[in-house]
Amino acid sequence: MHQKAKFFLQTLKFSIACFGKCTQKQPRDHRHLIDCCPWINVRKCHSFKSLQNKCKKLMSGRNITSWRFSYADLLNTEQENTKSLLINYSDSMERFKKKIEAFYDKYLLTLDSLEIRFGDFIYYEEDGCILRVKLGDGINNCEVLLRLEELSLYNAFVERIRISPGEEYMAASIKTSDSEESMCVIVKLGKCPKVEDFIPNVFSFEWAQDGILLYTCQKNLRCCDVFRTSFGNKKYTECIYTEQDPRFFVDLHCTRDKSFLTINSNSKTTSEVWLVDCHQPWDPPVLVQKRSPGVMYHIEHRNRELYILTNDGEPAEYKLMKTSVNSCSMKNWRLIYALKRKTKLIDMVMFKDHCVMFLKYCNQLYLNTISLNDHSVQSLKLPTWACACQLDPQPQDSGSDACSFQLSSPVHPPRRFLYMLGKGSLYEQAEQEEPIVTDCHMARLEAKSKDGTLVPVTIFYKRNSEIIQKKPLLIHVYGAYGIDLNMNFKAENQMLIEDGWILAYCHVRGGGELGLSWHASGCLNNKLNGLADLEACIKFLHNLGFSEPASTALTAYSAGGVLAGALCNTNPRLIRAVVLQAPFLDILTTMLDIQLPLTSEELEEWGDPSSDDKYMDYIKSYCPYQNIRPQTYPSIIITAYENDQRVPLKGILKYTQRLRRVIMDQKHNRDHGRKIPKIILDVQTGGSHAAAFWEDSIIEVAKHLAFLYKELGLDDTGPLN
């Protein structure tokens, strides 16, 4: 399924949206490209300037100057403070960096790379180039289609590749870690491939025919317009769809059989789809079903029938339905298959006669194959060690009888598998001799929350570990937007396991691990359920003998910072150290600021405190910033990004300052024989919501590990295994 469809299934927080009009006559030479995309060539820090510009609309000139200098001074003070604190970790950071690099080198061949198969060619990215090689030819016969360096695109990477149906054109989106925005490069293929056009600020794009591209543009994290443009002798661009509701974001998807492009307009709880016939791409889009509050749906196509994935009806989980293309309204939808309650739909892919669904039930992965002829279902339990699955970026055509995908876990590198539809057989495609990890034990447990709800917990630890109660424990949590906790492979996790750590993943309410109802029971006025779940999971593990509070650390990313920060306020003695990356900590102020690009569409996740006093009081009751008070806090390191449009840096600065002031103003820590906790705010001048380059990511991980080892009193000088 298309990547944005996954976001749709998960009712993702991070919707993106539009840029205004694209003018047909606007020149698109290289100079224009640089003017439109200032993030190209140099890693500029422009989020502060954007913040100033927003404030000019709201504040007088005198107030602007005062606020601007206080913000800049505060940021400079934090950066200087961080430099002085991190000196104490420099040797440890260097050791961890070398260890992590060694672990990644060991599994280099198993890590993901951008590669798609189209027709007789494989298209792939390597060393800042897009290349293609004909199937059956050796790598020495590869053809270079695009060099980013020749376009003066530095510190950039290829995000997505789309090939036109007749392989006359290639469209590729180019992005840097400094910005949310991408640029689309159009390459005319043939004997001598050449760049034909640039389109700035593109989010999603699909070819309808050779030379006819549909795309969406984004600005300020909003995406609301769809454009159709033609290439060749007559270039023409027009807007064919505009979304007016700021709660909705728009993206494009091409059906598996290449018959239709779908324009998907989704909020967190509601969706609407329009069809563009690839055989008649100049016709106006056709509405499938008018949006209805709370109803989400996504479209696939086969044999002049639409297959609809929707949450409409009971049970309140996803269902597969179908109808004729000529009678596509909801009243004509007929049920084919319904998921069980508390089942998470991870992904779905259509074939000629089958639909393959990847599911999670009772925290275990399954592959269900639905016959589109007689609607029979075959269910296959995937290997028990698998925690995450990923379809190939662009599987073979819908007529194929094989489904290719990868399985992984936090400590198991990705392994490629092939499922044969006709035989119902699963085969592993071994590409190297690296064995599955054997000295790491995995357990799927359930902790009882305060209201009696059983919360899944997945733990990993070294077999035959002695005195496990004294071993360090690292807790992972997210719990928002119906998104599963990230359980993909990371090489540093293997390093931690070998060094005696216990890794625990707490699948609290608000996430998506147990389906749509699991998300609903942890959002809006149920947010405190996620906090209760997290606290119950940690106590449950301690009671089972897995570590103790003095050896327990907590890590969270983005919206996971709400629960992590709330736990630091409500029960800080459960943990000794915390690592937060791009965390959401000042949620009340953020949700009150309608000028921020994501506030309107976030209302369906957190509630509207500006118009409802109940939500005002409720959000205030768990907001990490609002509830800081004199008590014993754990040590905390926060990595933030100056260009982050999703989590305003100002809120993180406010949180850090208030927390540090409370800690220094009271002597409660010394009275209990516990040293004053360290509060470190590491502001990265590059990066956009944790989208750092590989080298920068390694440095960040090394920094976090050095911090955890020091705060937990662990030895980091052991030999590399």
TIPAPA-480065 format. One record per residue (C-alpha): residue in three letters; x, y, z. Coordinates in nm, 2 decimals. Example, Ala and Ser with C-alpha at 12.3 -4.5 7.8 and 13.67 -1.06 7.14 Angstrom:
rest,c1,c2,c3
ALA,1.23,-0.45,0.78
SER,1.37,-0.11,0.71
This chain:
rest,c1,c2,c3
MET,0.00,0.00,0.00
HIS,0.11,0.35,-0.07
GLN,0.31,0.51,0.22
LYS,0.05,0.78,0.27
ALA,-0.22,0.51,0.30
LYS,-0.03,0.38,0.60
PHE,-0.05,0.73,0.75
PHE,-0.42,0.72,0.68
LEU,-0.46,0.38,0.85
GLN,-0.27,0.51,1.15
THR,-0.45,0.85,1.16
LEU,-0.11,1.01,1.16
LYS,-0.03,1.33,1.34
PHE,0.20,1.46,1.08
SER,-0.02,1.57,0.79
ILE,0.14,1.79,0.54
ALA,-0.02,2.05,0.32
CYS,-0.02,2.29,0.04
PHE,0.16,2.58,-0.11
GLY,-0.08,2.80,-0.31
LYS,-0.08,2.83,-0.69
CYS,0.19,2.70,-0.92
THR,0.22,2.94,-1.21
GLN,0.26,2.80,-1.55
LYS,0.47,3.07,-1.69
GLN,0.71,3.09,-1.40
PRO,1.07,3.02,-1.52
ARG,1.22,2.70,-1.37
ASP,1.59,2.73,-1.45
HIS,1.85,2.66,-1.19
ARG,1.85,3.02,-1.05
HIS,1.48,3.00,-1.00
LEU,1.52,2.67,-0.82
ILE,1.77,2.82,-0.58
ASP,1.54,3.11,-0.51
CYS,1.24,2.88,-0.45
CYS,1.44,2.64,-0.24
PRO,1.67,2.82,-0.01
TRP,1.75,2.50,0.18
ILE,1.96,2.38,-0.12
ASN,2.34,2.43,-0.12
VAL,2.39,2.53,0.24
ARG,2.24,2.42,0.57
LYS,2.07,2.74,0.68
CYS,1.88,2.78,1.00
HIS,1.56,2.96,0.90
SER,1.30,2.85,1.16
PHE,1.39,3.14,1.39
LYS,1.33,3.38,1.11
SER,1.00,3.22,1.03
LEU,0.90,3.24,1.39
GLN,0.99,3.61,1.39
ASN,0.78,3.67,1.08
LYS,0.47,3.51,1.24
CYS,0.51,3.73,1.55
LYS,0.52,4.05,1.34
LYS,0.16,3.99,1.26
LEU,0.07,3.96,1.63
MET,0.30,4.20,1.82
SER,0.41,4.57,1.80
GLY,0.75,4.66,1.67
ARG,0.88,4.74,2.01
ASN,0.76,4.41,2.15
ILE,0.90,4.22,1.86
THR,1.25,4.35,1.92
SER,1.24,4.27,2.29
TRP,1.10,3.92,2.24
ARG,1.34,3.84,1.96
PHE,1.65,3.93,2.16
SER,1.53,3.74,2.46
TYR,1.47,3.43,2.26
ALA,1.80,3.45,2.08
ASP,1.98,3.52,2.41
LEU,1.81,3.22,2.57
LEU,1.90,3.00,2.28
ASN,2.26,3.11,2.29
THR,2.28,3.06,2.67
GLU,2.14,2.70,2.63
GLN,2.39,2.62,2.35
GLU,2.68,2.74,2.56
ASN,2.55,2.55,2.86
THR,2.52,2.23,2.66
LYS,2.88,2.26,2.53
SER,3.01,2.29,2.88
LEU,2.81,1.99,3.00
LEU,2.88,1.76,2.71
ILE,3.26,1.80,2.76
ASN,3.22,1.55,3.04
TYR,3.08,1.30,2.79
SER,3.32,1.35,2.50
ASP,3.55,1.04,2.56
SER,3.25,0.82,2.62
MET,3.07,0.96,2.31
GLU,3.37,0.88,2.09
ARG,3.38,0.52,2.22
PHE,3.01,0.47,2.15
LYS,3.04,0.62,1.81
LYS,3.30,0.37,1.71
LYS,3.11,0.08,1.86
ILE,2.78,0.18,1.68
GLU,2.96,0.22,1.35
ALA,3.11,-0.12,1.39
PHE,2.77,-0.28,1.45
TYR,2.62,-0.10,1.15
ASP,2.91,-0.21,0.93
LYS,2.83,-0.57,1.03
TYR,2.47,-0.54,0.90
LEU,2.53,-0.29,0.62
LEU,2.39,-0.52,0.35
THR,2.06,-0.56,0.54
LEU,1.98,-0.20,0.58
ASP,1.71,-0.03,0.37
SER,1.81,0.15,0.05
LEU,1.59,0.32,-0.21
GLU,1.54,0.07,-0.49
ILE,1.24,0.00,-0.72
ARG,1.18,-0.23,-1.01
PHE,0.99,-0.10,-1.31
GLY,0.96,-0.29,-1.64
ASP,1.30,-0.44,-1.74
PHE,1.50,-0.21,-1.51
ILE,1.59,-0.16,-1.15
TYR,1.62,0.20,-1.04
TYR,1.82,0.28,-0.73
GLU,2.00,0.55,-0.54
GLU,2.38,0.53,-0.46
ASP,2.63,0.80,-0.35
GLY,2.41,1.09,-0.44
CYS,2.31,0.95,-0.78
ILE,2.00,0.79,-0.93
LEU,2.10,0.49,-1.14
ARG,1.93,0.21,-1.33
VAL,2.04,-0.13,-1.45
LYS,1.87,-0.37,-1.68
LEU,1.76,-0.69,-1.52
GLY,2.02,-0.96,-1.58
ASP,2.30,-0.71,-1.65
GLY,2.59,-0.67,-1.41
ILE,2.63,-0.37,-1.19
ASN,2.91,-0.25,-1.42
ASN,2.65,-0.18,-1.69
CYS,2.45,0.07,-1.47
GLU,2.34,0.40,-1.62
VAL,2.35,0.73,-1.43
LEU,2.02,0.92,-1.46
LEU,2.08,1.20,-1.22
ARG,2.37,1.34,-1.02
LEU,2.26,1.56,-0.73
GLU,2.60,1.72,-0.72
GLU,2.57,1.85,-1.08
LEU,2.25,2.03,-0.97
SER,2.43,2.19,-0.68
LEU,2.22,1.98,-0.44
TYR,2.44,1.91,-0.14
ASN,2.35,1.74,0.19
ALA,2.05,1.61,0.01
PHE,1.90,1.27,-0.05
VAL,1.64,1.11,-0.28
GLU,1.31,1.05,-0.10
ARG,1.09,0.90,-0.37
ILE,1.11,0.78,-0.73
ARG,0.83,0.75,-0.98
ILE,0.86,0.62,-1.34
SER,0.60,0.71,-1.60
PRO,0.40,0.42,-1.75
GLY,0.60,0.40,-2.08
GLU,0.93,0.48,-1.90
GLU,0.97,0.81,-2.09
TYR,1.00,1.02,-1.77
MET,1.13,0.99,-1.42
ALA,1.02,1.21,-1.13
ALA,1.22,1.21,-0.81
SER,1.18,1.41,-0.49
ILE,1.49,1.55,-0.33
LYS,1.51,1.65,0.03
THR,1.75,1.77,0.30
SER,1.73,1.70,0.67
ASP,1.71,2.08,0.72
SER,1.35,2.11,0.58
GLU,1.02,1.94,0.56
GLU,0.99,2.05,0.20
SER,1.10,1.85,-0.10
MET,1.18,1.94,-0.46
CYS,1.07,1.73,-0.75
VAL,1.31,1.68,-1.04
ILE,1.17,1.57,-1.38
VAL,1.41,1.37,-1.59
LYS,1.35,1.29,-1.96
LEU,1.47,0.93,-2.01
GLY,1.61,0.78,-2.33
LYS,1.96,0.74,-2.47
CYS,2.08,1.06,-2.30
PRO,1.88,1.13,-1.99
LYS,1.84,1.50,-1.91
VAL,1.67,1.72,-1.65
GLU,1.36,1.87,-1.80
ASP,1.20,2.06,-1.50
PHE,1.21,2.14,-1.13
ILE,0.89,2.17,-0.92
PRO,0.95,2.32,-0.57
ASN,0.77,2.22,-0.25
VAL,0.63,1.89,-0.37
PHE,0.49,1.64,-0.12
SER,0.33,1.36,-0.33
PHE,0.33,1.29,-0.70
GLU,0.22,1.02,-0.95
TRP,0.22,0.98,-1.32
ALA,-0.11,0.94,-1.49
GLN,0.04,0.89,-1.84
ASP,0.38,0.96,-2.00
GLY,0.43,1.33,-1.97
ILE,0.13,1.39,-1.74
LEU,0.21,1.43,-1.37
LEU,-0.02,1.50,-1.08
TYR,0.13,1.64,-0.77
THR,0.06,1.82,-0.44
CYS,0.25,2.11,-0.29
GLN,0.32,2.19,0.07
LYS,0.40,2.49,0.28
ASN,0.39,2.53,0.65
LEU,0.30,2.16,0.69
ARG,-0.02,2.21,0.50
CYS,-0.12,2.03,0.18
CYS,-0.45,2.13,0.01
ASP,-0.41,2.16,-0.37
VAL,-0.36,1.91,-0.64
PHE,-0.19,2.02,-0.97
ARG,-0.19,1.85,-1.31
THR,0.10,1.93,-1.54
SER,0.21,1.81,-1.88
PHE,0.56,1.79,-2.03
GLY,0.70,1.78,-2.38
ASN,0.62,2.03,-2.65
LYS,0.33,2.19,-2.47
LYS,0.38,2.25,-2.10
TYR,0.06,2.33,-1.91
THR,-0.01,2.33,-1.54
GLU,-0.35,2.38,-1.36
CYS,-0.50,2.32,-1.02
ILE,-0.76,2.04,-1.03
TYR,-0.85,2.01,-0.66
THR,-0.85,2.24,-0.35
GLU,-0.93,2.13,0.00
GLN,-1.08,2.42,0.21
ASP,-1.10,2.26,0.55
PRO,-0.77,2.32,0.74
ARG,-0.82,1.99,0.94
PHE,-0.77,1.79,0.62
PHE,-0.45,1.72,0.43
VAL,-0.42,1.59,0.07
ASP,-0.20,1.34,-0.10
LEU,-0.20,1.12,-0.41
HIS,-0.19,0.74,-0.46
CYS,-0.18,0.53,-0.78
THR,-0.38,0.21,-0.77
ARG,-0.18,-0.11,-0.80
ASP,-0.31,-0.19,-1.15
LYS,-0.22,0.17,-1.26
SER,-0.58,0.24,-1.37
PHE,-0.66,0.53,-1.13
LEU,-0.49,0.80,-0.93
THR,-0.67,0.87,-0.61
ILE,-0.68,1.21,-0.45
ASN,-0.71,1.14,-0.07
SER,-0.82,1.42,0.16
ASN,-0.79,1.30,0.52
SER,-0.83,1.44,0.87
LYS,-0.74,1.24,1.18
THR,-1.09,1.08,1.18
THR,-1.25,1.14,0.84
SER,-1.16,1.09,0.48
GLU,-1.28,1.16,0.12
VAL,-1.14,1.02,-0.21
TRP,-1.16,1.15,-0.56
LEU,-1.07,0.94,-0.87
VAL,-0.87,1.04,-1.17
ASP,-0.89,0.79,-1.46
CYS,-0.54,0.73,-1.59
HIS,-0.69,0.66,-1.94
GLN,-0.86,1.00,-1.94
PRO,-0.64,1.22,-1.72
TRP,-0.78,1.55,-1.84
ASP,-1.13,1.47,-1.72
PRO,-1.24,1.62,-1.38
PRO,-1.18,1.41,-1.07
VAL,-1.48,1.20,-0.96
LEU,-1.60,1.18,-0.60
VAL,-1.62,0.82,-0.46
GLN,-1.82,0.90,-0.14
LYS,-1.88,1.23,0.03
ARG,-1.70,1.26,0.37
SER,-1.90,1.16,0.68
PRO,-1.76,1.24,1.03
GLY,-1.57,0.95,1.17
VAL,-1.57,0.75,0.85
MET,-1.23,0.68,0.69
TYR,-1.18,0.50,0.37
HIS,-0.91,0.42,0.11
ILE,-0.95,0.29,-0.25
GLU,-0.79,0.02,-0.46
HIS,-0.91,-0.11,-0.80
ARG,-0.94,-0.44,-0.99
ASN,-1.14,-0.55,-1.29
ARG,-1.36,-0.23,-1.30
GLU,-1.44,-0.28,-0.93
LEU,-1.34,-0.06,-0.64
TYR,-1.21,-0.22,-0.33
ILE,-1.27,0.00,-0.02
LEU,-1.08,-0.03,0.30
THR,-1.30,0.15,0.56
ASN,-1.38,0.17,0.93
ASP,-1.75,0.22,0.87
GLY,-1.99,-0.01,1.06
GLU,-1.94,-0.26,1.34
PRO,-1.70,-0.38,1.47
ALA,-1.51,-0.05,1.49
GLU,-1.21,-0.19,1.30
TYR,-1.12,-0.19,0.93
LYS,-1.32,-0.38,0.67
LEU,-1.26,-0.46,0.31
MET,-1.56,-0.39,0.08
LYS,-1.62,-0.36,-0.29
THR,-1.85,-0.19,-0.54
SER,-1.86,-0.12,-0.92
VAL,-1.67,0.18,-1.05
ASN,-2.00,0.30,-1.20
SER,-2.18,0.29,-0.87
CYS,-1.92,0.38,-0.61
SER,-2.13,0.55,-0.34
MET,-2.14,0.39,0.01
LYS,-2.49,0.25,-0.03
ASN,-2.35,0.01,-0.29
TRP,-2.05,-0.11,-0.08
ARG,-2.06,-0.49,-0.01
LEU,-1.86,-0.65,0.27
ILE,-1.59,-0.89,0.18
TYR,-1.38,-0.92,0.50
ALA,-1.39,-0.77,0.85
LEU,-1.10,-0.76,1.10
LYS,-1.14,-0.89,1.45
ARG,-1.17,-0.65,1.74
LYS,-0.83,-0.53,1.87
THR,-0.66,-0.62,1.54
LYS,-0.42,-0.37,1.39
LEU,-0.41,-0.35,1.01
ILE,-0.04,-0.27,0.92
ASP,-0.05,-0.28,0.54
MET,-0.25,-0.41,0.25
VAL,-0.16,-0.50,-0.11
MET,-0.38,-0.60,-0.40
PHE,-0.30,-0.87,-0.65
LYS,-0.49,-1.01,-0.95
ASP,-0.70,-1.26,-0.76
HIS,-0.60,-1.19,-0.40
CYS,-0.57,-0.93,-0.13
VAL,-0.29,-0.96,0.12
MET,-0.32,-0.80,0.46
PHE,-0.04,-0.77,0.72
LEU,-0.20,-0.77,1.07
LYS,-0.10,-0.75,1.43
TYR,-0.32,-0.95,1.67
CYS,-0.22,-1.01,2.04
ASN,0.11,-0.84,1.96
GLN,0.19,-1.11,1.70
LEU,0.23,-1.05,1.32
TYR,0.00,-1.24,1.07
LEU,-0.04,-1.25,0.70
ASN,-0.39,-1.30,0.58
THR,-0.47,-1.38,0.21
ILE,-0.82,-1.30,0.09
SER,-0.94,-1.46,-0.23
LEU,-1.12,-1.20,-0.44
ASN,-1.31,-1.47,-0.62
ASP,-1.47,-1.67,-0.34
HIS,-1.37,-1.44,-0.04
SER,-1.21,-1.73,0.14
VAL,-0.93,-1.64,0.39
GLN,-0.59,-1.80,0.46
SER,-0.41,-1.69,0.77
LEU,-0.04,-1.74,0.83
LYS,0.14,-1.66,1.15
LEU,0.47,-1.49,1.08
PRO,0.79,-1.59,1.26
THR,0.75,-1.52,1.64
TRP,1.07,-1.30,1.65
ALA,0.92,-1.05,1.40
CYS,0.79,-0.72,1.54
ALA,0.78,-0.50,1.22
CYS,0.71,-0.57,0.86
GLN,0.77,-0.36,0.55
LEU,0.65,-0.42,0.19
ASP,0.90,-0.36,-0.09
PRO,0.89,0.01,-0.20
GLN,0.73,-0.08,-0.53
PRO,0.63,-0.44,-0.56
GLN,0.60,-0.62,-0.89
ASP,0.29,-0.57,-1.10
SER,-0.05,-0.68,-0.97
GLY,-0.04,-0.99,-1.19
SER,0.24,-1.14,-0.99
ASP,0.18,-1.45,-0.78
ALA,0.44,-1.35,-0.51
CYS,0.44,-1.10,-0.23
SER,0.78,-0.98,-0.12
PHE,0.84,-0.81,0.22
GLN,1.09,-0.77,0.50
LEU,1.06,-0.86,0.87
SER,1.26,-0.72,1.15
SER,1.26,-0.65,1.52
PRO,1.45,-0.40,1.74
VAL,1.74,-0.65,1.76
HIS,1.69,-0.86,1.44
PRO,1.82,-0.71,1.11
PRO,1.57,-0.70,0.83
ARG,1.52,-1.04,0.66
ARG,1.35,-1.06,0.32
PHE,1.06,-1.31,0.27
LEU,0.86,-1.42,-0.03
TYR,0.50,-1.54,0.01
MET,0.37,-1.75,-0.28
LEU,0.00,-1.67,-0.32
GLY,-0.11,-1.99,-0.49
LYS,0.08,-2.23,-0.27
GLY,0.03,-2.03,0.05
SER,0.40,-2.09,0.12
LEU,0.65,-1.85,0.29
TYR,1.02,-1.86,0.18
GLU,1.31,-1.66,0.32
GLN,1.53,-1.50,0.06
ALA,1.87,-1.53,0.22
GLU,2.10,-1.26,0.09
GLN,2.38,-1.32,0.34
GLU,2.49,-1.56,0.61
GLU,2.42,-1.34,0.91
PRO,2.22,-1.57,1.15
ILE,1.92,-1.46,1.35
VAL,2.03,-1.34,1.69
THR,2.04,-1.64,1.92
ASP,2.15,-1.51,2.26
CYS,1.87,-1.26,2.30
HIS,1.54,-1.36,2.46
MET,1.22,-1.19,2.36
ALA,0.90,-1.21,2.57
ARG,0.55,-1.07,2.51
LEU,0.39,-0.98,2.84
GLU,0.08,-0.79,2.96
ALA,0.07,-0.54,3.24
LYS,-0.26,-0.46,3.42
SER,-0.33,-0.08,3.41
LYS,-0.51,0.11,3.68
ASP,-0.86,0.04,3.53
GLY,-0.78,-0.33,3.47
THR,-0.69,-0.30,3.10
LEU,-0.42,-0.53,2.99
VAL,-0.13,-0.34,2.82
PRO,0.11,-0.53,2.59
VAL,0.48,-0.51,2.67
THR,0.76,-0.65,2.46
ILE,1.09,-0.71,2.62
PHE,1.44,-0.82,2.50
TYR,1.73,-0.93,2.72
LYS,2.03,-1.15,2.71
ARG,1.98,-1.51,2.78
ASN,2.11,-1.65,3.10
SER,2.16,-1.30,3.24
GLU,2.26,-1.31,3.61
ILE,2.11,-1.08,3.87
ILE,1.87,-0.94,3.62
GLN,1.73,-0.71,3.89
LYS,2.05,-0.51,3.88
LYS,2.06,-0.48,3.50
PRO,1.99,-0.15,3.33
LEU,1.64,-0.12,3.18
LEU,1.55,0.11,2.88
ILE,1.18,0.18,2.84
HIS,1.03,0.29,2.50
VAL,0.70,0.47,2.48
TYR,0.49,0.67,2.22
GLY,0.11,0.63,2.26
ALA,-0.04,0.89,2.02
TYR,-0.21,0.93,1.68
GLY,-0.29,0.55,1.65
ILE,0.08,0.50,1.55
ASP,0.26,0.18,1.66
LEU,0.57,0.22,1.87
ASN,0.87,0.20,1.63
MET,1.01,-0.16,1.65
ASN,1.23,-0.16,1.35
PHE,1.59,-0.28,1.37
LYS,1.86,-0.06,1.52
ALA,2.21,-0.19,1.55
GLU,2.27,0.00,1.88
ASN,2.00,-0.22,2.03
GLN,2.21,-0.53,1.98
MET,2.51,-0.35,2.13
LEU,2.30,-0.28,2.44
ILE,2.17,-0.63,2.47
GLU,2.53,-0.77,2.45
ASP,2.62,-0.52,2.73
GLY,2.35,-0.66,2.96
TRP,2.06,-0.41,2.90
ILE,1.69,-0.50,2.91
LEU,1.49,-0.33,2.64
ALA,1.11,-0.28,2.70
TYR,0.85,-0.15,2.45
CYS,0.53,-0.04,2.62
HIS,0.24,-0.04,2.38
VAL,0.02,0.20,2.57
ARG,-0.33,0.33,2.48
GLY,-0.33,0.61,2.23
GLY,-0.10,0.41,1.99
GLY,-0.23,0.17,1.73
GLU,-0.10,-0.17,1.84
LEU,-0.45,-0.31,1.92
GLY,-0.64,-0.14,1.64
LEU,-0.86,0.16,1.61
SER,-1.03,0.12,1.95
TRP,-0.68,0.12,2.12
HIS,-0.61,0.46,1.97
ALA,-0.96,0.59,2.07
SER,-0.91,0.49,2.43
GLY,-0.60,0.70,2.46
CYS,-0.69,1.03,2.28
LEU,-0.90,1.34,2.36
ASN,-1.04,1.30,2.71
ASN,-0.88,0.96,2.75
LYS,-0.51,1.08,2.73
LEU,-0.45,1.00,3.09
ASN,-0.51,0.63,3.01
GLY,-0.17,0.63,2.83
LEU,0.00,0.77,3.13
ALA,-0.16,0.52,3.36
ASP,-0.05,0.24,3.12
LEU,0.31,0.36,3.11
GLU,0.33,0.37,3.49
ALA,0.17,0.03,3.52
CYS,0.42,-0.12,3.27
ILE,0.72,0.00,3.45
LYS,0.60,-0.11,3.79
PHE,0.50,-0.45,3.64
LEU,0.85,-0.50,3.51
HIS,1.01,-0.40,3.83
ASN,0.78,-0.64,4.03
LEU,0.88,-0.92,3.79
GLY,1.25,-0.86,3.88
PHE,1.35,-0.67,3.56
SER,1.58,-0.40,3.69
GLU,1.49,-0.14,3.95
PRO,1.42,0.24,3.95
ALA,1.78,0.34,4.01
SER,1.88,0.15,3.69
THR,1.58,0.24,3.47
ALA,1.58,0.49,3.19
LEU,1.30,0.61,2.96
THR,1.32,0.72,2.60
ALA,1.06,0.89,2.38
TYR,1.03,1.07,2.05
SER,0.80,1.35,1.94
ALA,0.45,1.31,2.08
GLY,0.58,1.04,2.31
GLY,0.73,1.32,2.50
VAL,0.39,1.41,2.64
LEU,0.37,1.08,2.83
ALA,0.74,1.07,2.92
GLY,0.73,1.43,3.05
ALA,0.40,1.37,3.23
LEU,0.55,1.06,3.41
CYS,0.85,1.28,3.52
ASN,0.60,1.50,3.70
THR,0.37,1.23,3.85
ASN,0.61,0.96,3.94
PRO,0.97,1.06,3.88
ARG,1.11,0.80,4.12
LEU,1.03,0.52,3.88
ILE,1.31,0.62,3.65
ARG,1.67,0.75,3.68
ALA,1.73,0.91,3.34
VAL,1.53,1.02,3.04
VAL,1.62,1.07,2.67
LEU,1.38,1.28,2.47
GLN,1.41,1.35,2.09
ALA,1.21,1.64,1.94
PRO,0.96,1.61,2.23
PHE,0.62,1.76,2.26
LEU,0.63,1.92,2.60
ASP,0.43,2.24,2.60
ILE,0.11,2.10,2.46
LEU,-0.14,2.34,2.61
THR,0.03,2.65,2.47
THR,0.07,2.48,2.13
MET,-0.30,2.38,2.11
LEU,-0.41,2.74,2.21
ASP,-0.20,2.89,1.92
ILE,-0.42,2.86,1.61
GLN,-0.15,3.03,1.41
LEU,0.07,2.72,1.42
PRO,0.03,2.51,1.10
LEU,-0.08,2.18,1.27
THR,-0.30,2.31,1.55
SER,-0.63,2.28,1.36
GLU,-0.58,1.92,1.25
GLU,-0.45,1.83,1.59
LEU,-0.78,1.91,1.76
GLU,-0.92,1.56,1.69
GLU,-0.63,1.41,1.88
TRP,-0.59,1.64,2.18
GLY,-0.92,1.85,2.20
ASP,-0.98,2.22,2.16
PRO,-0.88,2.41,2.48
SER,-0.96,2.75,2.33
SER,-1.33,2.67,2.29
ASP,-1.40,2.41,2.56
ASP,-1.30,2.47,2.92
LYS,-1.32,2.09,2.99
TYR,-1.04,2.03,2.74
MET,-0.85,2.33,2.88
ASP,-0.85,2.18,3.23
TYR,-0.79,1.83,3.11
ILE,-0.49,1.92,2.89
LYS,-0.35,2.13,3.17
SER,-0.37,1.83,3.41
TYR,-0.11,1.63,3.21
CYS,0.08,1.89,3.01
PRO,0.45,1.83,3.10
TYR,0.53,2.21,3.11
GLN,0.23,2.31,3.32
ASN,0.29,2.05,3.59
ILE,0.66,2.10,3.67
ARG,0.69,2.13,4.05
PRO,0.96,2.11,4.33
GLN,1.04,1.74,4.36
THR,1.31,1.49,4.28
TYR,1.34,1.47,3.90
PRO,1.54,1.22,3.69
SER,1.83,1.35,3.47
ILE,1.71,1.45,3.13
ILE,1.87,1.50,2.79
ILE,1.66,1.66,2.52
THR,1.76,1.68,2.15
ALA,1.57,1.95,1.96
TYR,1.60,2.09,1.61
GLU,1.61,2.46,1.54
ASN,1.43,2.41,1.20
ASP,1.15,2.19,1.36
GLN,0.82,2.32,1.24
ARG,0.62,2.04,1.41
VAL,0.74,2.09,1.77
PRO,0.82,2.46,1.83
LEU,1.16,2.51,1.98
LYS,1.03,2.79,2.20
GLY,0.82,2.54,2.40
ILE,1.12,2.31,2.46
LEU,1.32,2.61,2.58
LYS,1.05,2.72,2.82
TYR,1.02,2.36,2.96
THR,1.40,2.33,3.01
GLN,1.43,2.67,3.18
ARG,1.14,2.61,3.41
LEU,1.25,2.26,3.50
ARG,1.61,2.37,3.57
ARG,1.49,2.67,3.78
VAL,1.27,2.44,3.99
ILE,1.55,2.20,4.05
MET,1.81,2.46,4.14
ASP,1.57,2.66,4.36
GLN,1.50,2.37,4.60
LYS,1.72,2.14,4.80
HIS,1.48,1.84,4.80
ASN,1.73,1.63,4.59
ARG,2.01,1.65,4.85
ASP,1.78,1.58,5.14
HIS,1.71,1.23,4.99
GLY,2.08,1.16,4.92
ARG,2.03,1.19,4.55
LYS,2.26,1.41,4.34
ILE,2.11,1.71,4.15
PRO,1.99,1.58,3.82
LYS,2.14,1.71,3.50
ILE,1.91,1.88,3.25
ILE,2.07,1.90,2.90
LEU,1.91,2.07,2.60
ASP,2.10,1.98,2.28
VAL,1.97,2.21,2.00
GLN,2.08,2.10,1.66
THR,2.11,2.38,1.40
GLY,2.03,2.13,1.12
GLY,1.76,1.87,1.11
SER,1.39,1.88,1.07
HIS,1.19,1.69,1.33
ALA,1.47,1.43,1.39
ALA,1.53,1.38,1.02
ALA,1.91,1.38,1.06
PHE,2.16,1.24,0.82
TRP,2.31,0.90,0.90
GLU,2.64,1.05,1.04
ASP,2.45,1.30,1.25
SER,2.22,1.03,1.38
ILE,2.51,0.81,1.49
ILE,2.65,1.11,1.68
GLU,2.31,1.17,1.85
VAL,2.28,0.81,1.95
ALA,2.64,0.81,2.09
LYS,2.56,1.12,2.29
HIS,2.24,0.97,2.43
LEU,2.42,0.64,2.53
ALA,2.71,0.83,2.69
PHE,2.45,1.02,2.90
LEU,2.26,0.71,3.00
TYR,2.57,0.52,3.10
LYS,2.70,0.80,3.31
GLU,2.37,0.88,3.48
LEU,2.31,0.51,3.56
GLY,2.67,0.46,3.68
LEU,2.76,0.21,3.42
ASP,3.10,0.12,3.28
ASP,3.13,0.21,2.91
THR,3.49,0.11,2.86
GLY,3.43,-0.26,2.80
PRO,3.57,-0.44,2.49
LEU,3.38,-0.43,2.16
ASN,3.22,-0.78,2.11
